[in-house]
Amino acid sequence: MINKINDFRLNKLIFLSLFFYICFFTLNIQAQKKAQIFNPKANAKKDINEAVAIAKKQNKNVLLQIGGNWCPWSIKFHNLLRMIKL
């Protein structure tokens, strides 16, 4: 009897874990499809050189945000930077 209860709890836990994982995964995919933070056609080398040249003239630093439109952590970092208005 105790084994049946433990099996039921384990099955319930596995089901709920899979359910939440699938929901989270689906939401991440939808967020990634909408995000177009980085321009895939941009010339990164040229953009970096221009930013460094401007920063040198103004005696400032350059913060490079490197990532991909497919990466949830890049999207979160981008949103964080926009929120704190660097």
WOPEHU-V543306 format. One line per field, one symbol per residue. ss: DSSP state (H for helix, E for strand, L for the rest). phi: phi as a letter, one per 20 degrees, with the letter a starting at -180 (. if undefined). A space follows every 50 residues. Layout:
# WOPEHU-V543306
ss->???
phi->???
This chain:
# WOPEHU-V543306
ss->LHHHHHHHHHHHHHHHHHHHHHHHHHHHHHHHHHLLLLLLLLLHHHHHHH HHHHHHHHLLLLLLLLLLLLLHHHHHHHHHHHHHLL
phi->.ffffffffffffffffffffffffffffffffffcfdefefefffffff fffffffelceddeddacfeeffffffgfffffelf
